[in-house]
Structure formats: C-alpha cells, structure tokens
C-alpha cells in the first residue's frame, strides 16, 4: 500500500473519532441516561405544574373579561364592515319593505380585468350595457359593491348590492 497524503490522514482521523463517539453514545452514555431519566422527570413535572397553577390563580378572569368573552361569542346583529348603502338595502330586505317586485336578481361577484369591469349576476358574467338573461332588464353600471339594473319596460333603476 502506498503512503497516504496529509489530507487523507485527516479524513481518516475525523472518521475514527466520529465512530468512537457514536460507539460511546450507543453503548455507554445511552443506557446510563435511560436509567437516570425517569427518576428526575417527576420532580420537573411537579415543579412545572405548581408554577402553572400559581400563574392561573394569579390571573383570574375579571368581570370585564367575562363580558368581552360573552360578546365575542354572541351572534352579530349587523355586519360592521358593510357600507351604508349596502346595509340599508339589507335592512329593507330583512324588514320586507324593499322586496323587489320583479324577478330575483343576485349580484354575487365582481371581476376587473384591465379596463373591463364585469359583474356575476345569477351565475352569468355581464359587462355594463349588456342585457340580462332576465327579460326586460339591462345592466347599466358595475362597481365592486353594487350594480345598477334598469328595467327597460318601466324605466325604473334598481341598485343591487353584492351578496357574498
């Protein structure tokens, strides 16, 4: 066998050290740690449990905390994120005052691609100026929050808010 150069000797030495350390961990240190482990663990668990209990007892819920929790769980009477016009239309519909006399028109989506603004009405996409599949109605204006629908027979205009 020919002589090893310096680089090969270093690599072999590092490999030998790694093998010796692995053997030590596997045969000597591993079994010793398993024997000592369970005896020390219950003391740590008891100390952690005692610390947790004192923290919980020190930070009891106040009346304000209980009130906030109950309010957070309660159902909202109105959506605070609606704009005024959309909420008014919703409130009219809930009261039964502003129920449309014509066919049901549901504005359920808004798509903007470049200069094109499209509305999804009753499951179909329309641009401003197009006639709806509902006979006698025309889409006049499209905005992200509502659309303007014109009844061509009566000339009446109706704003329909988006329903998500």
C-alpha positions as CSV (number, residue, x, y, z in Angstrom):
1,X,0.0,0.0,0.0
2,X,1.4,3.4,-0.9
3,X,1.8,6.3,1.6
4,X,-1.2,8.4,2.5
5,X,-1.0,12.1,2.0
6,X,-1.9,14.6,4.7
7,X,-5.5,15.2,3.5
8,X,-6.3,11.5,3.6
9,X,-4.9,11.1,7.1
10,X,-7.0,14.0,8.4
11,X,-10.2,12.5,6.9
12,X,-9.4,9.1,8.4
13,X,-8.7,10.6,11.8
14,X,-12.0,12.5,11.8
15,X,-13.9,9.4,10.7
16,X,-12.3,7.3,13.5
17,X,-13.2,10.0,16.1
18,X,-16.9,10.0,14.8
19,X,-17.1,6.2,15.0
20,X,-15.7,6.2,18.6
21,X,-18.1,8.9,19.7
22,X,-21.1,7.0,18.2
23,X,-20.0,3.8,20.0
24,X,-19.7,5.7,23.3
25,X,-23.2,7.2,22.9
26,X,-24.7,4.0,21.9
27,X,-23.1,1.6,24.3
28,X,-22.2,3.7,27.4
29,X,-24.0,7.1,27.6
30,X,-27.4,6.0,26.2
31,X,-28.2,3.2,28.8
32,X,-26.9,5.4,31.6
33,X,-29.2,8.3,30.6
34,X,-32.2,5.9,30.4
35,X,-31.6,4.7,34.0
36,X,-31.3,8.3,35.4
37,X,-34.1,9.8,33.3
38,X,-37.3,8.6,34.9
39,X,-36.3,9.5,38.4
40,X,-35.6,13.1,37.5
41,X,-38.6,13.7,35.3
42,X,-41.4,13.6,38.0
43,X,-39.7,16.4,40.0
44,X,-39.6,18.6,36.9
45,X,-43.2,17.9,36.1
46,X,-44.4,18.7,39.6
47,X,-42.5,22.0,39.6
48,X,-43.9,22.9,36.2
49,X,-47.4,22.0,37.3
50,X,-47.1,24.1,40.5
51,X,-45.8,27.1,38.5
52,X,-48.7,26.8,36.1
53,X,-51.3,26.6,38.8
54,X,-50.0,29.7,40.6
55,X,-50.0,31.6,37.3
56,X,-53.6,30.6,36.6
57,X,-54.7,31.5,40.1
58,X,-52.9,34.9,39.9
59,X,-54.6,35.9,36.6
60,X,-58.3,35.2,37.3
61,X,-60.8,36.5,34.8
62,X,-62.4,39.8,35.7
63,X,-66.0,40.8,35.1
64,X,-64.8,42.8,32.0
65,X,-63.0,39.7,30.6
66,X,-66.2,37.6,31.1
67,X,-68.3,40.3,29.3
68,X,-65.9,40.5,26.4
69,X,-65.9,36.7,26.0
70,X,-69.7,36.6,26.0
71,X,-70.0,39.4,23.5
72,X,-67.4,37.8,21.2
73,X,-69.5,34.6,21.2
74,X,-72.8,36.3,20.6
75,X,-74.2,36.5,17.0
76,X,-73.8,39.8,15.3
77,X,-77.0,41.7,14.6
78,X,-75.5,43.6,11.7
79,X,-72.2,43.4,9.7
80,X,-69.9,46.3,10.8
81,X,-67.9,46.1,7.6
82,X,-70.8,47.0,5.2
83,X,-71.1,50.4,3.7
84,X,-74.2,52.4,4.5
85,X,-76.0,51.8,1.2
86,X,-75.5,48.1,1.3
87,X,-76.6,47.8,4.9
88,X,-79.8,49.9,4.1
89,X,-80.6,47.5,1.3
90,X,-80.1,44.5,3.5
91,X,-82.2,46.1,6.3
92,X,-85.0,46.8,3.9
93,X,-84.9,43.3,2.6
94,X,-85.0,41.9,6.2
95,X,-88.0,44.0,7.1
96,X,-89.8,43.1,3.9
97,X,-90.2,46.7,2.8
98,X,-87.9,46.8,-0.1
99,X,-88.6,43.4,-1.7
100,X,-88.3,43.7,-5.4
101,X,-91.5,43.2,-7.4
102,X,-89.7,41.8,-10.4
103,X,-87.6,38.7,-10.8
104,X,-84.8,37.8,-8.3
105,X,-81.5,39.3,-9.4
106,X,-78.5,38.2,-7.4
107,X,-75.2,40.1,-7.8
108,X,-72.6,37.6,-6.5
109,X,-69.3,38.6,-8.0
110,X,-67.1,41.3,-9.4
111,X,-64.3,40.8,-12.0
112,X,-62.0,43.5,-13.2
113,X,-59.5,42.7,-15.9
114,X,-57.7,45.8,-17.3
115,X,-60.4,48.2,-18.5
116,X,-63.1,45.6,-18.4
117,X,-65.5,45.5,-15.3
118,X,-67.8,42.6,-15.2
119,X,-70.5,41.5,-12.8
120,X,-71.6,38.0,-12.0
121,X,-75.4,38.1,-11.9
122,X,-77.5,35.0,-11.4
123,X,-74.4,33.0,-12.2
124,X,-73.6,34.7,-15.6
125,X,-71.0,37.3,-16.4
126,X,-72.1,40.7,-17.8
127,X,-70.5,43.9,-18.8
128,X,-72.1,47.4,-18.4
129,X,-74.6,47.9,-21.2
130,X,-75.5,44.3,-21.7
131,X,-79.0,42.9,-21.5
132,X,-79.5,40.4,-18.7
133,X,-80.9,36.9,-19.3
134,X,-83.9,38.1,-17.3
135,X,-86.3,39.6,-19.9
136,X,-86.5,43.4,-19.9
137,X,-83.5,44.2,-17.7
138,X,-80.3,45.9,-18.6
139,X,-77.0,46.3,-16.7
140,X,-76.1,49.9,-16.7
141,X,-73.2,50.3,-14.2
142,X,-70.8,47.9,-12.4
143,X,-69.0,48.7,-9.1
144,X,-67.3,46.3,-6.7
145,X,-70.1,46.9,-4.1
146,X,-73.2,47.1,-6.2
147,X,-74.7,47.2,-9.7
148,X,-77.3,49.4,-11.4
149,X,-80.0,47.5,-13.1
150,X,-82.5,49.2,-15.4
151,X,-86.0,47.8,-16.1
152,X,-86.5,48.7,-19.8
153,X,-90.2,48.4,-19.7
154,X,-90.9,50.7,-16.8
155,X,-87.6,52.7,-16.9
156,X,-87.0,52.1,-13.2
157,X,-83.5,51.9,-11.8
158,X,-82.5,49.5,-9.1
159,X,-79.2,49.2,-7.2
160,X,-78.4,45.6,-6.3
161,X,-75.7,45.2,-3.6
162,X,-73.2,42.4,-3.8
163,X,-74.2,39.3,-1.8
164,X,-71.2,37.3,-0.8
